[in-house]
Structure formats: C-alpha cells, structure tokens
Amino acid sequence: MKLKSLLTPLLILGLSAGVACSTFEAGKEKQARLEAGARVSKADAEKTALAKVPGGKILEAELEEEKGKLIWSFDISMPGSKNITEVQVDALTGEVVSVDIETPAQQEKEKRDKEKEGKK
C-alpha cells in the first residue's frame, strides 16, 4: 500500500517534468524560427529603440510576432520613473512600429496576461 501511495506522486512529478521540458523545447524552436526570419539584428534594433528613449536602460527584449509583423520589443526604464517605455522595432525594416509608455498597473496587467497565455 505504501508503494502505491508513493508511486502516484512520483508518476505525476515525472509527467509534469516531461511536459515542462517539451514546452521549453517548443519555445526554443519557435524563437529560432523567429530569429531566422529577422533581417535586423537585435543590436541594431536596440540602438534604434534607445534613440527613442535617451538615457534609458533596456530591461527586457524579445523577438515576437505581433499583428502579423515580426518585431523586436524592448521594455526600457528611465531613471527616476516607475513607468516603462515599450519600443517596438520592425525586425524586417528596422523602422519603429510603436512607442508606448506603460504605468506600473499596466505592466502588472501585461504580466498576468502573459502568464495566462503560458498556461494555455
């Protein structure tokens, strides 16, 4: 009886680890596919983004598909401000797609939305 009660949690743990590992690999494959399609390097896109937020510091960068476009998305902080400036740069042309300022409340909502997407 003890063996059976130990095997069930171990089996669940093993399956969970397998799912997490395959999800991670799928994410890496998707990222590699996106990077293969980008004509603008991350370094060049960073320079373009930072030109829109002088004195800013990049907190996060990601390459993603959004509204049918391949874009570099940068979250940039400014000294003395809790707001984040999100700058999106087209990964094919190098042009700035958008510049948005996000308040801490908006940042938290975006974080929750991304977590929900990850669970799907």
Stockholm file with secondary structure:
# STOCKHOLM 1.0

chainA/1-120         MKLKSLLTPLLILGLSAGVACSTFEAGKEKQARLEAGARVSKADAEKTALAKVPGGKILEAELEEEKGKLIWSFDISMPGSKNITEVQVDALTGEVVSVDIETPAQQEKEKRDKEKEGKK
#=GR chainA/1-120 SS CHHHHHHHHHHHHHHHHHHHHHHHHHHHHHHHHHHHHCSSCHHHHHHHHHHHSTTCEEEEEEEEEETTEEEEEEEEECTTCCCEEEEEEETTTCCEEEEEEECHHHHHHHHHHHHHHHHC
#=GC SS_cons         CHHHHHHHHHHHHHHHHHHHHHHHHHHHHHHHHHHHHCSSCHHHHHHHHHHHSTTCEEEEEEEEEETTEEEEEEEEECTTCCCEEEEEEETTTCCEEEEEEECHHHHHHHHHHHHHHHHC
//
